Amino acid sequence: MGVVETAKTRAARIAEAVELPLEPPRELPVGRILDGDCVEAMRSLPDASVDLVFADPPYNLQLGGDLNRPDGSHVDAVTDHWDQFDSFKIYDDFTRDWLTEAKRVLKPDGALWVIGSYHNIYRVGAILQDLGFWILNDVVWRKSNPMPNFRGTRFTNAHETLLWCSQGEKAKYHFNYRAMKTLNDELQMRSDWVLPICGGAERLKEGGHKVHPTQKPEALLYRVLLSTTEKGDVVLDPFFGTGTTGAVAKRLGRHWIGCERESGYREAALKRIEKELPLDESALATMQSRRDAPKVAFGALVENGYIAPGTELFDKKRRWVATVRADGSLVHGKQTGSIHQLGRDLQGAPSCNGWSFWHYEVDGDVKPIDAARQVYLLAVED
């Protein structure tokens, strides 16, 4: 099994260097989307130059015919040429080529995330193991609002699988365990993630049609990047699409590089990332803490954008003000904690229900954070 490099040990190692390498090497095209075939684009990158690769490759869906809803309306499925391969061998060769380049550009303690469906993830998994990657987890993204099976011929496909891998069995890798536990209101983060599919204002559309058929939700990338990278790390996405990885990376203070051959996707991604604002220093800091969890984690509201990092929370009488950080923890002066723990500590009380204790202001109205939780629950149920 690989050796986990915690934030503490990683910081100690970096401290031995002359200066903190938050700026990437100049030869890296950070903040750019490389045009053309992803394999050729990755070959232009130096060896061992990237901290994380997140890949959402073509799924090779092998769909036959059009799909319509019961009312006769057409379902916007993946029928694009970039997802079409003439044989499994051709798909496997392509997979082997891009994974080979991903392994070359990753640092020794770098990691790979790849997402797929039952159509391709098993083939991808076998090939990455053949290349020497070591699977750390298979994470199930369980969709809270999946597309129904209109034909009624199979179970509804309600999940996708992510494989998280290190460079090898003995390789070091980074895992921000404490941030993930804090994000989940002090419960260990499990390998089944319940998140809604991309929709609403987040879904990019032009002329009433989706810009990209498989745009991933930002909450998914938020969790991936917060758990396995640090500020200043370089994240490569070989299948950049409309730029979800770049948008979240910019928000979290990570550098990004994309590869995308479709000009329409590149244009949409650049417009999207241009609007993204990075979080400030205090919001980016993650914490170390402990506590009990309710049914809905406060971190779920943060990663889904219902309460943004940097938001100021306060008790009803405004005796204390705390700032929300990227992992869902709160900071008040030198004190940090979950919504429940910090509320308890500030009051000197044996316990605290953070959902009713903490409030925030929305367009001049003061609301308990539980109001945001109820909105989130309604969205998930929809």
Disulfide bonds with the S-S distance in Angstrom:
none
